[in-house]
Amino acid sequence: MITTRTRLAVVLTTFAAMIWISPFTVDRSGTIAFMLLASLGFLLVQITWLRGVFTTRAVFFWSFVVPTAFGFAVILPLWRFSDEQIPTVITGGVVLGVVGGFTTLWLGNLAQIRRHPKIFISYRRDDSQQATSYLYESLVKRYGRDSVFMDTQSLQPGLRWRDQLQEVISRCDIVIVVIGPVWCELREAAGGRRLDRTDDPVRVEIEMALAMAKPTMPVLIGGADLPRAEQLPESIRLLPEMHGAVLRERFLAEDTLTLITMLDNTQRTGARESILPAPVVRRGRKLRVVLAVVAYLFVMAAPASWAFLTDGGSDLDAAAVSPDGSRIAALDDNVLRIWSSTTGELQQARPLGGSRPSDMLEWSPDGRRIATASTFETSITIWDVAGLTKVTSLLDQQDFAFESGPAQPRLAWSPDSTRVAAGDGAGNIRVWEATNAKPIASAQLAKSGVSALAWSPQGPDRIAYGSDDSAIRVLAVGAELTPIYTFTHYPPPVTVAPSPNPTVLVLPSPVPTPPEVDYVAWSGDGTRLLTQAGSDIRLHRLSGGAPGPLLKVDAGSSFRDISWSPQGTWLALRVDYPVTQILLRNVETGATRTAPFGSWDYSSGTVLAWSVDGAELAVVDRFSIRLWSAALESETESFNHGQEGSGLSLIGWLSGKRRVATIRSESVDLWDIDKQSRQSSLFVTHGELLRE
């Protein structure tokens, strides 16, 4: 016989196992919280079943819904699936739901899914024939004839009555013992009490019910009193301890209705158990229960606490690889941290202060300093990398509060790492000395906000910037910022000549508002400028006279990322529409090549990155990290990163042979391409945050 204690032990053990498994099987994400909630729901529903709270329909419904949700919680973080495999995952969750449903029905007592309880009536004809017949008909009317058993209607002639009784009682949920005024004292012709005979049918029925631990309810009729234990044979002396009911002759109908209500509640395990004898309270039992609860809570809290302390404490705001690829800097909860890209060791950490967290980060070209800024602050801070000491603050930046292009902050270092330039939302361009915050030059050539900014790496000292009115300006840097070139990304609209017929009004076609310039990049030799606005990408030649477009890349109506090879030969794009693919354009010859991209992630940012020598292009999609040869002639490496749906983005190549760094919401991951595995994850745990 499966007791409630056994069921509860199975439930609690299963729940504790899921709590321990979840931190090790899921990634550091919100999935762990979903699993814990599903497990907690599983536990709560089971306990309510065991206590008999839910009705029949609710029990049947939740028996399958909760295990199905729990099955999805277990499957989703473990199964690396694509869109085509979603039906398989759904099927797996449903299968787990069906299996789990029948399992939980067993845990909560399978009899609860029956619509009506099955009832056996034990009585003596010479004691309570008329009242028992009324009770039988009332129960049949409520539950159906197949759910109520009485000797005259349920036992077949010609078969052993003991065997039939045992089979019938075993299938019943409750046994009603009808006791009239002379039930206990009825005697045979020889003078002995019927109840004292071992073959007395009524005595046998009660003995079988008690032996099977069936809820046994004494029902008193005709003013009868409940027999005392000493009046009964040893084998049925538990009967007076059972909770029962009384049927009064004057109120037989009302009392029978009350009894039926009690029987309806016997579908609930707790009500059924309340009819059984109360357990004997032993000394120290409460203390043992309290200790067991405390120990169990500790067992459950240990993995959850471990997961909390070792999980990412907060999301990363920005990350960048040093120019030599040996270090990685990241902003997390307004703290600047620097890790070694070789060992993954945290080398330095420094709180930045300020009322708003910094979310812009730029290494100087020599790797000795870092500039940080906040989208909503009005200053830029320069930090010395050696000790993360503050070098200076560049004040009076009016506004950074609008989106930048792909990986394109609105601040830039000079090639010699001695100056910093920044643009703001009011169209101001300012240049400072990086060591002492001394202003060098400033200009405001238009009211349009600065949307992209880049400093020429070679040749004359020049700054190029794009603005939100689609204009591109190139400035010479000296004691003043002198405009050299000013042109628009899109050609100006054609003017419509007036109509020769004065009676006909000719209106010019509406000209769409030009998009802002999202991206500005110089070629390595400083002779060409790449700009992007909306879905239009242009390459301009800035040497030998007036600037002019070198080529226009038709990237379709939607693309996500741009990456220019270090030698300035190849331009790589990730195109999202009409076909998701990698588009490669040779800027010298105009040759175009394409390669499949794979499944892309809506939340990802930069997904393309050239190696330092320009020989390979790294690509990250929703499921994998892949490497292509420079001309997309072949795919040289491909492996699953296991971080689908986390918005994985590339932040650059690392020092050493074939290593790249990616960023997701709470960590920077370092990947060894040759080993096709993650070398280490750089993140800040809750435990580290508490220590700080």
C-alpha positions in Angstrom: 0.0 0.0 0.0 1.4 3.4 -1.1 1.1 5.8 1.9 0.9 9.5 1.8 4.3 9.6 3.5 5.8 7.6 0.6 4.2 9.9 -2.0 5.5 13.0 -0.2 9.0 11.5 0.0 9.0 10.9 -3.8 7.8 14.5 -4.5 10.3 16.2 -2.2 13.2 14.0 -3.5 12.2 14.8 -7.1 12.0 18.5 -6.4 15.3 18.6 -4.6 17.0 16.7 -7.5 15.7 19.3 -10.0 16.9 22.1 -7.8 20.4 20.6 -7.8 20.4 19.8 -11.5 19.2 23.1 -12.8 22.3 25.3 -11.9 24.5 22.8 -13.7 22.4 22.2 -16.8 21.3 25.7 -17.8 23.3 28.6 -19.0 23.7 31.7 -16.9 20.5 33.2 -17.9 16.8 33.7 -16.9 16.2 30.0 -17.7 17.4 29.0 -14.3 14.7 31.1 -12.7 12.1 29.5 -14.9 13.2 26.1 -13.9 13.1 26.9 -10.2 9.6 28.4 -10.6 8.5 25.3 -12.5 10.0 23.0 -9.8 8.4 25.1 -7.1 5.0 24.9 -8.8 5.5 21.2 -9.2 6.1 20.9 -5.4 3.2 23.1 -4.4 0.7 21.4 -6.6 1.8 18.0 -5.3 1.4 19.1 -1.7 -2.0 20.5 -2.4 -3.0 17.2 -4.0 -1.7 15.2 -1.1 -3.6 17.4 1.3 -6.8 17.0 -0.8 -7.4 20.6 -1.8 -8.1 20.4 -5.5 -11.4 19.2 -7.1 -11.5 16.3 -9.5 -11.3 18.4 -12.7 -8.5 20.6 -11.3 -6.5 17.5 -10.3 -6.9 16.0 -13.7 -6.0 19.2 -15.5 -3.0 20.1 -13.4 -1.8 16.5 -13.5 -0.8 17.1 -17.1 -0.3 20.8 -17.5 2.3 21.2 -14.7 4.5 18.2 -15.8 4.3 19.5 -19.4 5.6 23.0 -18.4 8.2 21.3 -16.2 9.2 19.1 -19.2 9.7 22.2 -21.3 11.7 23.8 -18.6 14.1 20.8 -18.6 14.2 20.4 -22.4 14.7 23.9 -23.6 18.1 24.7 -21.9 19.5 21.3 -22.8 18.4 20.9 -26.4 20.3 22.8 -29.1 17.5 23.2 -31.7 16.8 25.2 -34.8 13.4 26.4 -36.0 12.9 23.1 -37.9 13.3 21.1 -34.7 10.7 23.1 -32.7 8.0 20.5 -33.4 10.3 17.8 -32.0 10.9 19.8 -28.9 7.1 20.4 -28.5 6.5 16.7 -28.9 9.1 15.9 -26.3 7.5 18.3 -23.8 4.0 16.8 -24.4 5.4 13.3 -24.0 7.0 14.3 -20.7 3.6 15.9 -19.7 1.7 12.7 -20.4 4.2 10.5 -18.5 4.5 13.0 -15.8 0.7 13.4 -15.6 0.2 9.7 -14.9 3.1 9.7 -12.4 1.7 12.7 -10.5 -1.7 11.1 -10.5 -0.1 8.2 -8.8 1.6 10.5 -6.4 -1.6 12.3 -5.6 -3.7 9.1 -5.5 -5.2 7.8 -8.8 -8.7 7.6 -7.3 -9.0 11.4 -7.4 -9.6 11.4 -11.2 -12.8 9.4 -10.7 -15.9 11.4 -10.9 -17.6 9.7 -7.9 -16.3 7.7 -5.0 -17.1 4.0 -4.9 -19.0 3.1 -1.7 -19.6 -0.2 0.1 -22.5 -0.4 2.6 -22.3 -2.8 5.4 -25.5 -3.4 7.5 -27.7 -5.9 9.3 -31.1 -6.6 7.8 -32.7 -7.3 11.2 -31.3 -4.0 12.5 -31.7 -1.3 9.8 -33.2 -2.6 6.6 -35.6 0.3 5.9 -33.2 3.1 6.6 -30.3 1.4 4.8 -32.6 0.9 1.7 -33.3 4.6 1.7 -29.6 5.4 2.1 -28.8 3.1 -0.8 -31.3 4.6 -3.2 -30.1 8.1 -2.3 -26.5 7.2 -3.0 -27.4 5.5 -6.2 -29.3 8.6 -7.3 -26.3 10.7 -6.6 -23.4 8.5 -7.8 -24.9 5.8 -10.0 -25.7 2.1 -9.4 -22.2 1.0 -10.4 -20.6 3.2 -7.7 -22.6 1.9 -4.7 -22.3 -1.8 -3.4 -24.6 -3.6 -1.1 -24.7 -7.4 -0.5 -28.2 -8.1 -2.0 -27.4 -6.1 -5.2 -23.6 -6.7 -5.5 -22.9 -10.3 -4.7 -23.4 -13.0 -7.2 -25.0 -16.4 -6.2 -23.0 -19.5 -6.5 -19.6 -17.9 -5.7 -17.7 -17.7 -2.4 -19.0 -14.7 -0.5 -15.6 -14.0 1.2 -13.8 -13.8 -2.1 -16.5 -11.5 -3.6 -16.4 -9.3 -0.6 -12.6 -8.9 -0.7 -12.7 -8.1 -4.4 -15.6 -5.5 -4.0 -14.1 -3.8 -1.0 -10.7 -3.5 -2.6 -12.3 -1.5 -5.4 -14.1 0.9 -3.1 -13.0 4.2 -1.8 -15.0 4.1 1.5 -16.9 1.6 3.6 -20.1 2.7 5.4 -21.1 0.7 8.4 -24.8 1.3 9.2 -25.3 0.8 13.0 -28.9 0.6 14.4 -30.1 0.2 18.0 -29.5 -3.6 18.1 -26.5 -3.8 15.7 -24.1 -4.9 18.4 -26.4 -7.1 20.5 -28.2 -9.2 17.8 -28.1 -12.8 18.8 -28.5 -16.2 17.2 -31.1 -18.8 18.2 -28.4 -20.4 20.5 -28.0 -17.1 22.4 -24.6 -16.0 21.3 -23.9 -12.6 19.7 -23.6 -12.7 15.9 -20.7 -10.2 16.2 -18.6 -12.7 18.1 -18.7 -15.3 15.3 -15.6 -15.2 13.1 -17.8 -15.9 10.0 -20.3 -13.1 10.7 -20.6 -11.3 7.3 -20.7 -7.8 9.0 -17.7 -8.5 11.1 -15.8 -9.9 8.1 -16.7 -6.8 6.0 -15.3 -4.5 8.7 -12.2 -6.6 9.2 -11.4 -6.5 5.5 -11.9 -2.7 5.3 -9.6 -2.0 8.2 -7.0 -4.5 6.9 -7.0 -2.7 3.6 -6.8 0.7 5.3 -10.0 1.8 3.6 -11.7 4.8 5.1 -14.5 3.2 7.3 -17.4 5.4 8.4 -19.8 4.3 11.1 -23.3 5.8 10.4 -25.7 5.7 13.4 -29.5 5.5 12.7 -32.6 5.0 14.8 -31.1 6.7 17.9 -28.3 4.1 18.1 -25.1 4.9 20.1 -21.6 4.2 18.9 -20.4 0.9 20.4 -17.6 1.1 22.9 -14.3 -0.6 22.0 -14.7 -3.2 24.7 -18.1 -4.2 23.2 -16.4 -5.2 19.9 -14.1 -8.1 18.9 -10.4 -7.3 19.0 -10.2 -7.3 15.2 -12.6 -4.4 14.8 -12.0 -2.3 17.9 -10.7 0.6 15.8 -14.2 1.2 14.5 -15.3 3.6 17.3 -12.3 5.8 16.6 -13.5 6.5 13.0 -15.2 9.7 12.3 -18.8 9.0 11.4 -22.3 10.4 10.8 -25.8 10.3 12.3 -29.1 9.8 10.4 -32.1 10.9 12.4 -35.5 9.4 11.6 -37.3 12.8 11.6 -34.6 14.4 9.5 -33.5 11.4 7.4 -33.5 13.3 4.1 -31.5 16.3 5.4 -29.0 14.1 7.2 -28.6 11.9 4.2 -27.8 14.9 2.1 -25.2 16.0 4.6 -23.7 12.5 4.5 -23.5 12.7 0.7 -21.6 16.0 0.9 -19.1 14.3 3.3 -18.7 11.5 0.7 -18.1 14.0 -2.1 -15.1 15.2 0.0 -13.7 11.7 0.3 -12.2 12.3 -3.2 -9.8 14.5 -1.4 -7.0 12.7 0.2 -6.9 14.8 3.3 -10.6 14.2 4.0 -10.2 10.5 3.4 -7.3 10.4 5.9 -9.2 12.3 8.5 -11.5 9.3 8.8 -8.5 7.1 9.8 -7.3 7.0 13.4 -5.2 10.0 14.5 -1.5 9.1 14.6 0.1 8.7 18.0 2.2 11.7 18.9 5.5 10.5 20.2 7.8 12.6 22.3 10.3 14.6 20.2 8.3 14.2 17.0 7.8 18.0 16.5 11.5 18.6 17.0 12.3 15.9 14.5 9.9 17.4 12.0 11.4 20.9 12.5 14.9 19.6 12.1 13.9 17.7 8.9 12.3 20.8 7.4 15.4 22.9 8.2 17.7 20.3 6.7 15.6 20.0 3.6 15.5 23.8 3.1 19.3 23.8 3.5 19.6 21.1 0.8 17.4 23.2 -1.6 19.0 26.5 -0.8 22.6 25.3 -1.4 22.4 24.9 -5.2 20.2 28.0 -5.6 22.7 30.0 -3.5 25.6 28.6 -5.5 23.9 29.6 -8.7 23.2 33.1 -7.4 26.7 33.7 -6.1 28.4 32.3 -9.2 26.0 33.7 -11.8 26.5 37.1 -13.5 25.7 39.9 -11.2 24.7 42.4 -13.7 24.7 43.0 -17.5 27.8 44.3 -19.2 27.3 47.8 -20.7 30.3 47.8 -23.1 33.5 45.8 -23.8 36.5 46.3 -26.1 39.7 44.4 -27.0 43.0 46.3 -26.6 44.8 47.1 -29.9 47.3 44.3 -29.3 44.6 41.8 -28.4 46.2 41.0 -25.0 43.6 42.5 -22.7 39.8 43.1 -22.6 38.2 46.0 -20.9 34.5 46.0 -19.9 32.1 48.3 -18.2 29.8 46.6 -15.7 27.6 48.4 -13.2 29.7 51.5 -13.6 32.9 49.6 -12.8 35.8 49.4 -15.3 37.4 46.0 -15.3 40.4 44.7 -17.3 41.1 41.0 -17.9 44.0 39.2 -19.5 42.8 37.6 -22.8 45.5 34.9 -22.4 44.6 33.6 -18.9 41.2 35.1 -18.3 42.4 36.6 -15.0 40.9 39.8 -13.8 43.8 42.2 -13.6 42.2 45.4 -12.4 38.9 46.9 -11.4 37.9 50.5 -10.7 34.5 52.1 -9.8 34.0 55.1 -12.0 31.6 57.1 -9.9 29.1 59.5 -11.5 25.4 59.7 -11.3 24.9 57.7 -14.5 26.7 54.4 -15.5 29.2 54.7 -18.3 28.3 52.8 -21.5 31.0 54.0 -24.0 34.5 52.6 -24.0 37.5 53.3 -26.3 41.1 52.1 -26.1 43.8 54.5 -27.2 45.8 53.2 -30.3 48.9 52.6 -28.1 46.8 50.6 -25.5 48.0 52.8 -22.6 44.8 54.7 -21.9 41.0 54.1 -22.0 38.3 56.7 -22.6 34.9 56.2 -21.0 31.7 58.1 -21.3 28.0 57.8 -20.6 25.3 58.3 -23.1 23.5 60.6 -20.7 26.5 62.3 -19.0 28.3 65.5 -20.2 31.9 64.5 -19.8 34.5 62.0 -20.9 37.0 60.5 -18.5 40.5 59.3 -19.5 42.1 56.4 -17.5 45.7 55.2 -17.4 45.6 51.5 -17.9 48.7 50.8 -15.8 47.0 51.4 -12.5 43.5 52.5 -13.7 44.2 55.9 -12.3 42.2 58.9 -13.5 44.2 61.0 -15.9 41.7 63.8 -16.6 38.0 64.6 -17.4 36.9 66.3 -20.6 34.0 68.4 -19.6 31.1 70.2 -21.4 29.9 67.5 -23.7 26.4 68.6 -24.2 24.6 65.5 -25.3 25.3 61.9 -26.2 21.7 60.9 -25.8 20.9 59.3 -29.1 21.8 55.9 -30.7 25.1 55.4 -32.5 25.7 53.2 -35.5 27.0 49.7 -35.4 30.0 49.7 -32.9 30.5 53.4 -33.7 30.8 55.6 -30.6 30.9 59.4 -31.1 34.4 59.8 -29.6 37.8 59.0 -31.3 41.5 59.0 -30.4 44.2 60.5 -32.6 46.6 58.0 -34.1 49.4 59.2 -31.7 47.1 58.7 -28.7 47.7 62.2 -27.5 44.3 63.8 -28.3 40.6 62.9 -28.0 37.8 64.2 -30.3 34.1 64.0 -29.5 30.8 65.1 -31.1 27.5 65.8 -29.4 23.8 66.1 -30.3 24.1 69.8 -31.0 26.6 69.4 -33.8 29.7 70.5 -31.8 33.1 68.9 -32.5 35.7 69.3 -29.8 39.4 68.2 -29.5 41.3 68.0 -26.2 44.8 67.1 -25.0 44.3 63.6 -23.5 46.7 64.2 -20.6 45.6 67.5 -19.2 42.1 68.2 -20.7 43.4 71.3 -22.5 41.0 72.3 -25.3 42.7 72.4 -28.6 40.0 73.3 -31.1 36.2 73.2 -31.5 33.7 73.8 -34.2 29.9 73.8 -34.8 29.4 73.7 -38.6 25.7 72.8 -38.4 22.9 72.3 -35.9 22.6 68.6 -36.8 23.8 66.2 -34.2 27.0 64.2 -34.7 26.0 60.6 -35.4 29.4 59.0 -36.3 33.0 60.1 -35.9 36.5 58.8 -37.1 40.1 60.1 -37.0 42.2 59.5 -40.1 44.9 56.8 -39.2 47.5 58.2 -41.6 48.3 61.2 -43.8 47.1 64.7 -42.9 45.6 65.1 -39.5 41.9 64.9 -40.3 38.6 64.1 -38.6 35.5 62.9 -40.6 32.1 62.9 -39.1 28.5 62.2 -40.2 25.4 63.9 -38.9 21.8 63.1 -38.6 20.9 65.2 -41.7 22.9 62.8 -43.9 25.8 65.3 -44.3 29.5 64.2 -44.1 32.2 66.7 -43.2 36.0 66.3 -43.2 37.9 68.7 -40.9 41.7 69.5 -40.8 42.9 69.4 -37.2 45.1 72.2 -36.1 44.8 75.3 -33.9 41.3 75.3 -35.4 39.0 72.7 -37.0 39.0 73.8 -40.7 36.4 72.3 -43.0 38.0 70.6 -46.1 35.1 68.6 -47.6 31.4 68.8 -47.0 29.0 66.6 -49.0 25.8 64.7 -48.5 25.6 61.0 -48.5 22.6 61.2 -50.9 22.7 63.6 -53.9 20.4 66.6 -53.6 16.9 66.3 -55.1 16.3 67.4 -58.7 14.6 70.8 -59.0 11.3 70.7 -61.0 11.1 73.4 -63.7 7.9 75.5 -63.6 5.2 74.5 -66.0 4.9 76.6 -69.2 1.1 76.6 -68.7 0.3 78.9 -65.8 -3.1 77.1 -65.3 -1.4 73.8 -64.5 0.3 73.5 -61.1 3.3 71.2 -61.1 4.4 70.0 -57.7 7.8 68.4 -57.1 7.8 64.8 -56.0 8.0 64.4 -52.2 11.6 63.9 -51.2 12.0 61.5 -48.2 13.9 62.8 -45.2 17.5 61.7 -45.6 18.6 59.2 -43.0 21.4 60.0 -40.5 24.9 58.8 -41.2 25.4 55.7 -39.0 28.9 54.7 -39.9 32.2 56.5 -40.9 35.5 54.7 -41.4 38.8 55.6 -43.0 40.9 53.3 -45.1 44.3 52.4 -43.6 46.2 54.9 -45.8 43.7 57.7 -45.1 42.8 58.2 -48.8 39.2 56.8 -48.8 36.2 57.2 -46.6 33.5 54.6 -46.1 30.0 55.9 -45.0 26.7 54.3 -44.4 23.3 55.9 -44.1 20.1 53.8 -44.0 20.5 50.9 -46.4 23.0 52.8 -48.6 26.8 52.3 -48.3 29.3 54.5 -50.3 33.0 54.6 -50.5 34.5 58.1 -51.3 38.0 59.0 -52.6 39.4 62.0 -50.7 42.7 62.4 -52.5 43.4 64.2 -55.8 40.8 66.8 -55.8 37.1 67.0 -54.9 35.6 63.9 -53.2 33.5 61.6 -55.2 31.7 58.3 -54.7 33.9 55.3 -55.6 31.2 52.7 -55.4 27.8 52.1 -54.1 27.0 48.8 -52.4 23.4 47.6 -53.0 22.9 45.7 -49.8 19.1 45.2 -50.2 16.7 46.8 -47.9 18.2 45.5 -44.6 21.6 44.7 -43.2 23.1 44.6 -39.8 26.8 44.9 -39.7 29.8 46.3 -41.7 33.4 45.3 -41.5 36.3 46.6 -43.6 39.4 44.4 -44.0 42.6 45.9 -42.6 44.2 46.2 -46.0 41.1 48.1 -47.3 40.4 45.5 -50.1 37.3 43.8 -48.9 34.1 45.1 -47.5 32.0 42.6 -45.6 28.3 43.0 -44.8 25.7 40.9 -43.1 22.5 41.2 -45.2 19.2 40.4 -43.5 16.7 40.9 -46.4 15.7 39.5 -48.8 18.1 36.7 -48.1 20.1 36.3 -44.9 23.7 36.1 -46.1 27.2 37.5 -46.0 28.0 39.9 -48.8 31.6 40.6 -49.7 32.6 43.5 -52.1 36.1 44.1 -53.5 36.4 47.9 -53.3 39.2 47.8 -56.0 37.5 45.7 -58.7 33.8 45.8 -57.6 33.7 42.0 -57.5 30.9 40.6 -55.3 30.7 37.3 -53.5 28.2 35.9 -51.1 28.0 33.1 -48.5 25.2 31.8 -46.3 25.0 33.4 -42.9 22.8 30.9 -41.0 20.2 31.7 -38.4 20.6 35.2 -37.1 19.7 36.5 -33.6 17.5 39.7 -33.3 19.4 40.8 -30.2 22.9 40.4 -31.6 25.1 43.4 -32.6 28.5 43.1 -34.3 28.7 39.7 -36.0 31.6 40.2 -38.4 35.3 40.7 -37.6 38.5 40.5 -39.7 41.7 38.9 -38.4 44.6 41.3 -37.9 46.3 40.1 -41.2 43.0 40.2 -43.1 43.3 36.5 -44.0 40.1 35.4 -42.3 36.7 36.7 -41.5 35.0 35.6 -38.3 31.2 35.3 -38.3 28.9 34.6 -35.4 25.3 33.6 -35.8 22.6 32.3 -33.5 24.1 28.8 -33.2 27.7 28.8 -34.4 31.0 30.6 -34.8 32.5 30.2 -38.3 35.6 31.4 -40.1 35.8 32.1 -43.8 38.8 32.8 -46.0 39.3 36.4 -47.0 37.5 36.1 -50.4 34.7 33.7 -49.0 36.3 31.0 -51.1 35.9 28.4 -48.3 34.7 28.0 -44.8 37.8 27.2 -42.8 36.2 26.5 -39.3 32.7 26.0 -37.9 31.5 24.9 -34.5 28.4 25.3 -32.2 28.9 28.0 -29.5 25.8 26.8 -27.4 24.7 30.4 -26.6 21.7 30.7 -28.9 19.2 33.4 -28.1 21.7 35.3 -25.9 22.5 38.1 -28.4 26.1 36.9 -28.9 28.2 39.6 -30.6 31.9 39.7 -31.7 34.2 42.3 -30.2 37.4 41.3 -31.9 40.3 39.0 -32.4 42.7 38.3 -29.6 46.5 38.0 -29.4 47.9 34.5 -30.3 46.7 32.2 -33.0 43.1 32.2 -34.0 41.2 33.4 -31.0 38.2 35.7 -30.8 36.2 37.4 -28.1 32.4 37.6 -28.0 30.0 39.5 -25.7 26.6 38.6 -24.4 24.5 40.3 -21.8 26.4 39.2 -18.7 29.8 38.0 -19.9 32.7 38.1 -22.4 33.6 34.7 -23.8 37.0 33.8 -25.2 37.0 31.2 -27.9 39.9 29.0 -29.2 39.1 28.5 -32.9 41.6 25.6 -33.4 40.1 23.7 -30.4 36.6 24.7 -31.3 35.8 25.4 -27.7 35.3 28.3 -25.2 38.6 29.0 -23.5 37.0 31.0 -20.6 34.1 33.3 -19.6 34.8 36.7 -18.1 31.9 37.9 -15.9 31.3 39.4 -12.5 29.4 37.2 -10.1 27.0 38.3 -7.4 29.5 37.0 -4.9 32.1 39.4 -6.2 29.6 42.3 -6.2 28.8 41.5 -2.5 32.5 41.6 -1.7 32.9 44.9 -3.4 
